[in-house]
Amino acid sequence: MTQTLPRVTYSNIGVDFTPVHDHLDRLIPDFEAKSLGRTWQTPFATAPAAATASPIDPALSLGSFPTSTAADIDAAVAEARKGARIWNAASVEERLAFAERWKAVLAERKYELGLAALYEVGKSRLEAIGEAEEAVDMLDYYPGELRDNNGYRRPMNELVANETAASVLRPYGTFAVVAPFNFPVALSIGMITGALMGGNSVIYKPSPECQLTGLLIAETIAQAGLPDGVFSVVLGGAEVGRLLTTHDGIDGVAFTGSHKTGMGIFRHMATLPWMKPVIAEMGGKNPAYVTRNADLARAAQGVVRSAFGLQGQKCSACSVVYVDNAVKDEFVRLCTAFAAKLQVGDPRKAETFMGPLYNAGTVERFTSAVAQVQTEGKVHFGGTRLEGFPENYFMPAIVEMDGPSNLTRDELFMPFVVVRGVDGLDAGLAEGNDIPYGLSAGIFTEDKTELQHFLDHAEAGVLYANRASGATTGAWPGAQPFCGWKGTGVSGKGGLGAYFLPQFMREQSHTIMTK
């Protein structure tokens, strides 16, 4: 009899995952032997393959992956436009039937996809499997939205006799989907699902260091079955992304990544004869607020989990916390005590909470920030290299700064959280809102008036209160819409919620005289 394993999400921290770890203990040796180190081929990437190393260990090869040339991108776009003529005309029922098939394949292969993310990003077992579970749930939620909204076709007011009026959302044509490194499974599948459920064909570019998950995702789509040309993959770095997103044959772009790159795509679209849709999520600073009325133990756990889960390499990671001066010292003590219990090391091991920093650029940012604090502030915990491991393994850092700085304003994308002592919630909100990002924010308070004040005045699209599993992290399909304000997004609407899917379509009005 097949054992039913507990589902992993980002918030069910109290569950006994021993059966999941036992299952992964059996899977990991086989995954390393069969899935790593391969030389891959794909139709629209013809330049010679190059090897990519895992951040877990530079001696561990993820595989060798080719790169797409400009001619490859032209060919992929031409093929996608042929596929678009088929898929744009597909009925809602056909799209839903594909989604059901794809969901079944993803559910069958979720541990394989999760392990690929573990090796590519260096995320812990539970972070990686949680990501794969999230992707499966996306194939429940987004198709359900399409079904529940009648394919986004709704009757409108009839102004005269014998005249019907309707609003219909229709596909744009062909979407480019450009994915980041930190959630190579869930964020890729989320954007791909949005485009496909909207009736568009897709050209997908995974992050250059996460092409293993990208090609495995492509395998699952092929296994589920789509008409030729509806989905294709191109491979490479920034130049491939630029060529793809600026190609005349692309009708829209879905992008997750840096603010600089995302706004570059948006500004390019604005120069064209007509604006093409850009659906973008571009990072965050994600402040947390701890008032004198907080449960400090819960707050410390929530902030530390949010700041250091996935090595702080989440768009929603908490990287600054504003604490009432009346409780600041005790909060810092509890944070350092909780952080000291977390296991840092090889993410292949069951006990590991935090793995390596992703690459040399992250190491440089981390060490530079720690050095800055040693001059301008105070390091309360960590910030040092982990002995006995490769050079990208570090203890996470809890630091304190006496005033606003680049470290309290800029997105850092690393396991580094700044504590700022403030005199009351209003002072914290004034500084926490004075940033270019607006993704998530969290509060810890047992005072209902303070909670409502936070909900009314925090300038972010995803708000949390008193969440021990993560002060500013843990969004899930159908539960927490991931909607970025200000520089985080371009539409005021995000993924995982009710307004994501319609962004991949354009409205058309149908008015018909029946007699």
C-alpha positions as CSV (number, residue, x, y, z in Angstrom):
1,M,0.0,0.0,0.0
2,T,1.4,3.4,-1.0
3,Q,2.1,5.7,2.0
4,T,0.5,9.1,2.0
5,L,3.1,11.6,2.9
6,P,2.3,14.9,4.7
7,R,2.1,17.9,2.4
8,V,4.7,20.5,2.8
9,T,3.7,24.2,2.7
10,Y,5.6,27.3,3.9
11,S,3.5,27.7,7.0
12,N,2.7,24.3,8.5
13,I,5.8,24.4,10.8
14,G,4.3,22.1,13.5
15,V,3.9,19.0,11.3
16,D,6.1,15.9,11.7
17,F,7.8,15.6,8.4
18,T,9.8,12.4,9.3
19,P,8.0,10.4,6.5
20,V,9.0,13.0,3.9
21,H,12.6,13.0,5.0
22,D,12.6,9.2,4.9
23,H,11.3,9.3,1.4
24,L,13.9,11.8,0.3
25,D,16.6,9.7,1.9
26,R,15.6,7.0,-0.6
27,L,15.3,9.4,-3.6
28,I,18.4,11.5,-3.3
29,P,21.1,8.9,-4.3
30,D,19.1,7.9,-7.4
31,F,18.4,11.6,-8.3
32,E,22.1,12.4,-8.1
33,A,23.0,9.4,-10.2
34,K,20.4,9.8,-13.0
35,S,19.4,13.5,-13.1
36,L,22.7,15.4,-12.4
37,G,25.6,15.8,-14.8
38,R,23.7,15.1,-18.0
39,T,24.3,16.9,-21.2
40,W,21.0,18.4,-22.4
41,Q,19.7,19.2,-25.8
42,T,16.7,21.3,-26.8
43,P,15.5,22.5,-30.2
44,F,15.9,26.2,-29.7
45,A,19.3,26.2,-28.1
46,T,22.1,25.3,-30.5
47,A,25.2,27.0,-29.2
48,P,27.7,24.6,-27.4
49,A,26.8,23.3,-24.0
50,A,28.5,24.5,-20.8
51,A,28.6,22.9,-17.4
52,T,26.8,24.5,-14.4
53,A,27.9,23.8,-10.9
54,S,25.6,23.5,-7.9
55,P,25.9,26.1,-5.1
56,I,25.9,23.2,-2.7
57,D,29.4,22.2,-3.8
58,P,31.4,23.5,-6.8
59,A,32.4,19.9,-7.6
60,L,28.8,18.9,-8.1
61,S,27.7,19.4,-11.7
62,L,24.0,20.1,-12.4
63,G,24.6,19.3,-16.0
64,S,25.7,20.8,-19.3
65,F,23.3,23.2,-21.0
66,P,23.4,24.8,-24.5
67,T,22.6,28.4,-25.1
68,S,20.1,29.9,-27.5
69,T,21.4,32.1,-30.4
70,A,19.6,35.0,-31.9
71,A,18.6,32.7,-34.8
72,D,17.2,30.2,-32.2
73,I,15.1,32.9,-30.7
74,D,13.7,33.9,-34.1
75,A,12.9,30.3,-34.8
76,A,11.2,29.8,-31.4
77,V,9.1,32.9,-31.9
78,A,8.1,31.8,-35.4
79,E,7.1,28.4,-34.0
80,A,5.2,30.0,-31.0
81,R,3.2,32.2,-33.4
82,K,2.1,29.2,-35.3
83,G,1.2,27.5,-32.0
84,A,-0.7,30.6,-30.9
85,R,-3.1,30.3,-33.9
86,I,-4.1,26.9,-32.4
87,W,-4.1,27.7,-28.7
88,N,-5.7,31.1,-29.0
89,A,-8.7,29.4,-30.5
90,A,-8.8,26.6,-27.9
91,S,-12.0,26.4,-25.9
92,V,-12.1,26.8,-22.2
93,E,-12.7,23.1,-21.9
94,E,-9.6,22.3,-23.9
95,R,-7.5,24.5,-21.7
96,L,-9.0,23.0,-18.5
97,A,-8.4,19.5,-19.8
98,F,-4.7,20.3,-20.4
99,A,-4.4,21.8,-16.9
100,E,-5.9,18.6,-15.4
101,R,-3.4,16.5,-17.3
102,W,-0.5,18.7,-16.3
103,K,-1.5,18.8,-12.7
104,A,-1.4,15.0,-12.6
105,V,2.1,14.9,-14.1
106,L,3.4,17.5,-11.7
107,A,1.9,15.6,-8.7
108,E,3.6,12.5,-9.9
109,R,7.0,14.2,-10.4
110,K,6.9,16.8,-7.6
111,Y,9.7,15.2,-5.6
112,E,11.9,15.2,-8.6
113,L,11.2,18.8,-9.3
114,G,11.7,19.7,-5.7
115,L,15.1,18.0,-5.6
116,A,16.2,19.8,-8.8
117,A,15.4,23.1,-7.0
118,L,17.3,21.9,-3.9
119,Y,20.4,21.2,-6.0
120,E,20.1,24.3,-8.2
121,V,19.4,26.9,-5.5
122,G,20.8,25.2,-2.4
123,K,17.4,25.5,-0.6
124,S,16.5,23.2,2.3
125,R,14.5,20.0,1.8
126,L,11.3,21.5,3.1
127,E,11.7,24.7,1.2
128,A,12.2,22.7,-2.0
129,I,9.4,20.3,-1.6
130,G,7.1,23.1,-0.4
131,E,7.8,24.9,-3.7
132,A,6.9,21.8,-5.7
133,E,3.7,21.4,-3.7
134,E,2.9,25.1,-4.4
135,A,3.3,24.5,-8.1
136,V,0.8,21.6,-8.0
137,D,-1.7,23.8,-6.2
138,M,-1.4,26.4,-8.9
139,L,-2.8,23.9,-11.3
140,D,-5.8,23.7,-9.0
141,Y,-6.3,27.4,-8.3
142,Y,-5.7,29.1,-11.7
143,P,-7.8,26.6,-13.7
144,G,-10.5,26.9,-11.0
145,E,-10.6,30.6,-11.5
146,L,-11.0,30.2,-15.3
147,R,-13.8,27.7,-14.7
148,D,-15.6,29.7,-12.0
149,N,-15.5,32.9,-14.1
150,N,-17.0,31.1,-17.1
151,G,-13.9,31.5,-19.1
152,Y,-14.1,35.3,-18.3
153,R,-17.2,35.7,-20.4
154,R,-20.0,37.6,-18.8
155,P,-23.3,39.1,-20.0
156,M,-23.6,42.9,-19.9
157,N,-26.6,45.2,-19.8
158,E,-29.0,45.0,-22.7
159,L,-30.0,48.6,-23.6
160,V,-32.5,47.9,-26.4
161,A,-34.8,45.0,-27.4
162,N,-33.3,42.2,-29.4
163,E,-29.7,43.2,-28.6
164,T,-27.3,41.2,-26.5
165,A,-24.1,42.5,-25.0
166,A,-21.2,40.6,-23.5
167,S,-17.7,41.1,-22.2
168,V,-15.1,38.5,-23.2
169,L,-11.4,38.2,-22.2
170,R,-9.3,36.9,-25.1
171,P,-5.7,35.9,-25.5
172,Y,-3.0,38.4,-26.6
173,G,-1.1,35.8,-28.7
174,T,2.4,34.8,-27.6
175,F,3.9,35.5,-24.1
176,A,7.6,35.4,-23.1
177,V,8.0,34.0,-19.6
178,V,11.3,35.0,-17.9
179,A,11.8,33.2,-14.5
180,P,14.2,33.9,-11.6
181,F,16.6,31.6,-9.8
182,N,15.1,31.5,-6.3
183,F,11.8,29.7,-7.0
184,P,12.6,28.0,-10.3
185,V,9.7,25.6,-10.1
186,A,6.8,27.5,-8.6
187,L,7.4,30.9,-10.2
188,S,8.0,29.4,-13.6
189,I,4.9,27.2,-13.4
190,G,2.8,30.1,-12.1
191,M,3.7,32.4,-15.0
192,I,3.4,29.6,-17.6
193,T,0.0,28.6,-16.2
194,G,-1.3,32.1,-16.3
195,A,-0.2,32.5,-20.0
196,L,-1.5,29.1,-21.1
197,M,-4.8,29.3,-19.2
198,G,-5.3,32.7,-20.8
199,G,-5.0,31.0,-24.2
200,N,-1.5,32.3,-25.2
201,S,1.4,30.3,-26.5
202,V,4.6,30.5,-24.4
203,I,8.3,30.9,-24.9
204,Y,9.9,30.2,-21.6
205,K,13.4,31.3,-20.4
206,P,14.5,29.8,-17.1
207,S,17.2,31.4,-15.0
208,P,20.7,30.5,-16.5
209,E,21.7,28.6,-13.4
210,C,18.3,26.9,-13.1
211,Q,18.0,25.3,-16.5
212,L,17.7,21.8,-15.0
213,T,14.4,22.6,-13.4
214,G,13.4,24.5,-16.6
215,L,13.9,21.6,-18.8
216,L,12.2,19.2,-16.4
217,I,9.2,21.5,-16.4
218,A,9.3,21.3,-20.2
219,E,9.3,17.5,-19.9
220,T,6.2,17.6,-17.8
221,I,4.3,19.8,-20.2
222,A,5.3,17.5,-23.1
223,Q,4.1,14.6,-21.1
224,A,0.8,16.3,-20.4
225,G,0.4,17.1,-24.1
226,L,0.0,20.4,-25.9
227,P,-0.2,21.1,-29.7
228,D,3.1,21.8,-31.4
229,G,4.5,25.3,-30.9
230,V,2.3,26.2,-27.9
231,F,5.2,25.9,-25.5
232,S,8.9,26.1,-26.1
233,V,12.1,26.8,-24.2
234,V,15.1,29.1,-24.9
235,L,18.2,29.0,-22.7
236,G,20.8,31.6,-21.7
237,G,21.5,34.7,-19.7
238,A,20.7,38.3,-19.8
239,E,21.3,38.8,-23.6
240,V,19.0,35.9,-24.4
241,G,16.4,37.5,-22.1
242,R,16.8,40.8,-23.8
243,L,16.5,39.4,-27.3
244,L,13.4,37.5,-26.3
245,T,11.5,40.2,-24.4
246,T,12.2,42.8,-27.1
247,H,11.4,40.6,-30.1
248,D,8.7,42.0,-32.4
249,G,6.9,38.7,-32.4
250,I,6.2,38.7,-28.6
251,D,2.8,40.0,-27.6
252,G,3.5,40.2,-23.8
253,V,6.0,39.4,-21.1
254,A,5.6,37.8,-17.7
255,F,8.8,38.5,-15.6
256,T,10.0,37.9,-12.1
257,G,13.4,39.3,-11.1
258,S,15.2,42.5,-10.4
259,H,13.6,46.0,-10.4
260,K,16.2,47.2,-12.9
261,T,15.6,44.4,-15.4
262,G,11.8,44.5,-15.0
263,M,11.5,48.2,-15.5
264,G,13.8,48.0,-18.5
265,I,11.3,45.6,-20.1
266,F,8.4,47.9,-19.2
267,R,10.2,51.0,-20.6
268,H,10.9,49.2,-23.8
269,M,7.3,48.2,-24.3
270,A,6.3,51.9,-23.7
271,T,8.4,52.9,-26.7
272,L,6.5,50.7,-29.1
273,P,3.6,51.9,-31.4
274,W,1.2,50.3,-28.8
275,M,1.9,49.2,-25.2
276,K,2.3,45.4,-24.8
277,P,1.4,43.9,-21.4
278,V,4.2,43.4,-18.8
279,I,3.3,41.3,-15.8
280,A,6.2,41.8,-13.4
281,E,7.2,41.1,-9.8
282,M,10.4,42.9,-8.9
283,G,11.4,42.3,-5.3
284,G,10.9,43.9,-2.0
285,K,12.3,45.1,1.4
286,N,9.5,43.6,3.5
287,P,9.6,45.4,6.8
288,A,8.3,43.8,10.0
289,Y,7.0,45.8,13.0
290,V,7.2,44.6,16.6
291,T,5.3,46.8,19.1
292,R,5.5,46.9,22.8
293,N,2.3,44.8,22.8
294,A,3.8,41.9,20.9
295,D,4.3,38.3,21.9
296,L,8.1,38.7,21.6
297,A,8.8,34.9,21.3
298,R,6.4,34.6,18.4
299,A,7.8,37.7,16.8
300,A,11.4,36.5,17.1
301,Q,10.6,33.2,15.5
302,G,8.6,34.8,12.7
303,V,11.2,37.4,11.9
304,V,14.1,34.9,11.9
305,R,12.3,32.3,9.9
306,S,11.3,34.9,7.3
307,A,14.8,36.5,7.2
308,F,16.8,33.4,6.9
309,G,14.6,30.8,5.2
310,L,16.1,30.1,1.7
311,Q,19.1,32.1,2.9
312,G,17.0,35.3,2.7
313,Q,16.9,34.9,-1.1
314,K,13.1,35.5,-1.3
315,C,11.4,38.5,-2.8
316,S,9.3,38.6,0.4
317,A,12.2,37.9,2.9
318,C,12.1,40.2,6.0
319,S,15.3,42.2,5.9
320,V,14.5,45.0,8.3
321,V,12.4,45.0,11.5
322,Y,11.2,48.1,13.4
323,V,11.0,47.3,17.1
324,D,9.6,49.5,19.9
325,N,12.6,50.6,22.0
326,A,10.7,49.5,25.1
327,V,11.1,45.8,24.1
328,K,14.0,46.0,21.6
329,D,16.7,44.4,23.8
330,E,14.6,41.5,24.8
331,F,13.5,41.0,21.2
332,V,17.1,40.9,20.0
333,R,18.0,38.4,22.7
334,L,15.1,36.1,21.6
335,C,16.1,36.5,18.0
336,T,19.7,35.5,18.5
337,A,18.7,32.6,20.7
338,F,16.3,31.2,18.1
339,A,18.8,31.8,15.2
340,A,21.4,29.9,17.2
341,K,19.3,26.8,17.1
342,L,18.9,26.7,13.3
343,Q,21.1,24.3,11.4
344,V,23.2,25.9,8.7
345,G,25.0,23.5,6.2
346,D,24.4,21.1,3.4
347,P,20.8,21.3,2.3
348,R,20.7,17.7,1.3
349,K,20.6,16.8,5.0
350,A,17.2,16.6,6.9
351,E,18.3,18.8,9.8
352,T,19.5,21.7,7.6
353,F,17.4,24.9,7.8
354,M,19.7,27.2,5.8
355,G,22.0,26.3,3.0
356,P,24.7,28.2,1.0
357,L,24.6,31.7,-0.4
358,Y,23.7,31.4,-4.1
359,N,26.8,32.7,-5.9
360,A,29.9,34.9,-5.6
361,G,27.8,38.1,-6.0
362,T,25.7,37.2,-3.0
363,V,28.9,36.5,-1.0
364,E,30.3,39.9,-1.9
365,R,27.1,41.7,-0.9
366,F,26.9,39.8,2.4
367,T,30.5,40.4,3.4
368,S,30.3,44.1,2.4
369,A,27.2,44.6,4.4
370,V,28.6,42.9,7.5
371,A,31.8,45.1,7.2
372,Q,29.6,48.2,6.9
373,V,27.7,47.3,10.1
374,Q,30.9,46.7,11.9
375,T,31.8,50.3,11.2
376,E,28.4,52.0,11.5
377,G,26.3,49.7,13.7
378,K,26.4,46.5,15.7
379,V,26.5,42.8,14.7
380,H,24.3,40.9,17.2
381,F,24.7,37.5,15.6
382,G,26.5,35.7,12.8
383,G,27.9,37.2,9.7
384,T,30.9,34.8,9.7
385,R,31.9,32.1,7.3
386,L,31.0,28.6,8.2
387,E,34.2,26.5,8.7
388,G,34.5,23.2,7.0
389,F,32.3,24.1,4.1
390,P,32.8,25.8,0.7
391,E,33.4,29.5,0.7
392,N,29.7,30.4,0.1
393,Y,28.5,29.1,3.4
394,F,27.9,31.7,6.1
395,M,26.1,32.1,9.4
396,P,23.1,34.4,8.9
397,A,23.4,37.9,10.4
398,I,21.3,39.9,12.8
399,V,22.5,43.5,13.0
400,E,21.4,46.8,14.4
401,M,21.7,50.3,12.8
402,D,21.0,53.5,14.7
403,G,19.4,55.3,11.7
404,P,18.2,54.7,8.1
405,S,20.8,53.6,5.6
406,N,21.1,51.7,2.4
407,L,20.8,48.6,4.4
408,T,17.3,49.5,5.6
409,R,16.2,50.7,2.1
410,D,17.8,48.4,-0.5
411,E,16.8,44.9,-1.4
412,L,19.7,42.7,-0.2
413,F,18.5,39.1,-1.1
414,M,20.7,37.4,1.5
415,P,20.3,36.1,5.2
416,F,20.8,39.5,6.8
417,V,18.2,41.4,8.9
418,V,18.6,44.9,10.3
419,V,17.0,45.8,13.6
420,R,15.9,49.4,14.0
421,G,14.7,50.7,17.4
422,V,11.8,53.2,17.2
423,D,9.6,55.1,19.5
424,G,6.2,53.6,18.5
425,L,4.5,52.1,15.5
426,D,4.0,55.4,13.7
427,A,7.7,56.1,13.7
428,G,8.4,52.6,12.3
429,L,5.8,52.9,9.6
430,A,7.1,56.2,8.5
431,E,10.5,54.8,7.8
432,G,9.3,51.4,6.6
433,N,7.1,53.0,4.0
434,D,9.8,55.3,2.8
435,I,11.3,52.8,0.3
436,P,10.8,52.2,-3.4
437,Y,9.3,48.7,-2.9
438,G,5.9,47.5,-1.6
439,L,5.7,43.7,-1.7
440,S,5.0,42.5,1.9
441,A,5.1,43.7,5.5
442,G,4.2,42.1,8.8
443,I,3.3,43.1,12.3
444,F,3.5,41.5,15.8
445,T,1.0,43.0,18.3
446,E,-1.8,41.8,20.5
447,D,-3.4,45.3,20.4
448,K,-6.4,45.4,17.9
449,T,-6.0,49.2,17.4
450,E,-2.4,48.8,16.5
451,L,-3.2,46.0,14.1
452,Q,-5.9,48.0,12.3
453,H,-3.5,51.0,12.1
454,F,-0.9,48.8,10.4
455,L,-3.5,47.3,8.0
456,D,-4.6,50.9,7.1
457,H,-1.2,52.5,6.7
458,A,1.4,49.8,5.6
459,E,2.4,50.5,2.0
460,A,2.6,46.9,0.7
461,G,0.4,44.5,-1.2
462,V,0.8,41.4,1.1
463,L,0.3,42.0,4.8
464,Y,0.7,39.5,7.7
465,A,0.0,39.7,11.4
466,N,1.5,37.6,14.2
467,R,2.8,34.9,11.9
468,A,5.4,32.6,13.6
469,S,6.0,30.7,10.4
470,G,7.2,33.8,8.7
471,A,6.8,37.5,9.5
472,T,6.5,38.5,5.8
473,T,6.7,35.2,3.9
474,G,4.6,32.2,3.0
475,A,2.1,33.2,0.3
476,W,0.2,30.3,-1.2
477,P,-2.1,30.0,-4.2
478,G,-5.7,31.0,-3.4
479,A,-4.8,32.2,0.1
480,Q,-2.4,35.2,-0.1
481,P,-2.4,37.1,-3.4
482,F,1.2,38.1,-4.1
483,C,0.6,41.7,-5.2
484,G,3.4,44.2,-5.3
485,W,2.8,47.9,-4.8
486,K,5.1,50.7,-5.9
487,G,8.4,49.5,-7.5
488,T,7.6,45.9,-6.8
489,G,5.0,45.6,-9.6
490,V,3.5,47.4,-12.5
491,S,-0.2,46.7,-12.2
492,G,-1.1,46.7,-8.5
493,K,-2.2,43.1,-9.0
494,G,-0.2,39.9,-8.4
495,G,0.0,36.2,-8.6
496,L,-1.7,33.6,-6.5
497,G,-4.9,35.6,-6.4
498,A,-8.1,36.4,-8.3
499,Y,-6.7,39.1,-10.6
500,F,-3.6,37.3,-11.9
501,L,-5.2,35.3,-14.8
502,P,-7.1,38.2,-16.4
503,Q,-3.8,40.1,-16.9
504,F,-2.9,37.6,-19.6
505,M,-6.0,38.5,-21.6
506,R,-7.5,41.6,-23.2
507,E,-11.1,42.6,-23.1
508,Q,-13.5,42.5,-26.1
509,S,-17.1,43.7,-26.1
510,H,-19.6,41.7,-28.2
511,T,-22.9,43.5,-29.1
512,I,-25.2,41.5,-31.3
513,M,-28.6,42.4,-32.7
514,T,-30.7,39.1,-32.7
515,K,-33.5,40.4,-34.9
